[in-house]
C-alpha cells in the first residue's frame, strides 16, 4: 500500500446508547474513536424511493491500514457525511491492509 494514496482523513465513530433517568434507552448517539487515513473511492450512486422517503445513496470503497477497531457496528464521518460500514476485507489476511465498503444516505421527505 502506498502511504501517499491515503489522503483522506476520516473519523471512526462508535454508537453509544443514551439512557434517561429511569434507565431506559432513549436514543443512540455517536462518539469519536480515532482518526483514520484512507484512500476513498466512490463506487456507486443511486436514487431510492422507499417508505415515502426519497433519497440518494452513495457507496464508497476505503483502503486503509488494518485496524481491529474497524467493525461493522461502527461508522466513519467524512466531510460531514456519515459512512456506514457495509463490508470489511482483510487484504491477504495479514492484518496490514483493509478494504472497507461503506454507504452514505441523504434522505429527503417525499410528497
C-alpha positions in Angstrom: 0.0 0.0 0.0 1.3 3.4 -0.9 1.0 5.7 2.1 0.7 8.7 -0.2 -2.6 7.4 -1.5 -4.1 7.7 2.0 -5.0 11.3 1.5 -8.4 11.4 3.1 -8.9 11.8 6.9 -12.0 10.2 8.3 -13.2 9.8 11.9 -14.1 6.4 13.1 -17.2 6.5 15.4 -18.9 4.1 17.7 -22.5 4.1 18.9 -23.5 4.7 22.5 -26.9 4.4 24.0 -28.3 7.4 25.8 -30.5 6.5 28.7 -33.0 8.6 30.7 -33.3 8.9 34.5 -35.3 5.6 34.5 -32.5 3.6 32.8 -34.4 3.3 29.5 -32.7 3.8 26.2 -34.0 6.9 24.6 -31.6 7.4 21.7 -28.3 6.3 20.1 -25.5 8.8 19.9 -22.1 8.5 18.2 -18.7 9.3 19.7 -15.4 9.6 18.1 -12.9 6.6 18.4 -10.0 7.7 16.3 -8.9 9.4 13.1 -8.2 7.2 10.1 -6.2 8.0 6.9 -7.6 6.2 3.9 -7.9 6.2 0.1 -11.6 6.9 -0.7 -13.2 6.0 -4.0 -16.9 6.4 -4.8 -18.2 3.2 -6.4 -21.9 3.7 -6.9 -24.7 6.3 -6.6 -28.4 5.6 -6.9 -31.7 7.3 -6.1 -34.1 5.4 -3.9 -37.8 5.7 -3.4 -39.0 3.7 -0.3 -41.3 4.2 2.6 -42.3 7.7 1.5 -38.7 8.9 1.7 -36.8 9.9 -1.4 -33.1 9.9 -1.1 -29.7 9.4 -2.7 -27.4 6.6 -1.6 -23.7 6.6 -2.5 -21.3 3.7 -2.0 -17.6 4.2 -1.3 -14.6 1.8 -1.1 -12.0 2.8 1.5 -8.4 1.4 1.5 -6.5 1.8 4.8 -4.0 0.3 7.1 -5.5 -2.6 9.1 -7.2 -1.7 12.4 -9.1 -4.1 14.7 -11.1 -1.0 15.8 -13.0 -1.0 12.4 -16.1 -3.2 12.8 -19.5 -3.4 11.1 -21.2 -1.8 14.2 -19.2 1.4 13.7 -19.3 4.2 11.0 -17.0 6.8 9.6 -17.5 10.6 9.5 -16.0 12.3 6.4 -16.6 15.9 5.4 -19.9 15.9 7.2 -21.1 12.7 5.6 -21.9 9.6 7.7 -20.4 6.5 6.0 -22.0 3.3 7.3 -19.9 0.1 7.1 -21.2 -2.5 4.7 -18.3 -4.9 4.4 -14.7 -5.4 5.7 -11.9 -7.3 3.9 -8.5 -8.0 5.5 -6.4 -7.9 2.3 -4.2 -11.0 2.1 -5.3 -11.9 5.7 -2.1 -10.4 7.0 -3.6 -7.6 9.2 -1.7 -4.9 7.2 -4.3 -3.5 4.8 -8.0 -3.5 4.7 -10.7 -2.6 2.3 -14.0 -1.3 3.7 -17.2 -0.8 1.7 -19.5 1.9 3.0 -22.6 3.8 2.1 -24.0 7.2 2.9 -27.6 8.1 2.5 -29.2 11.5 2.1 -33.0 11.3 2.6 -35.4 14.0 1.5 -39.1 13.7 2.6 -41.3 12.9 -0.4 -44.8 14.1 -1.0 
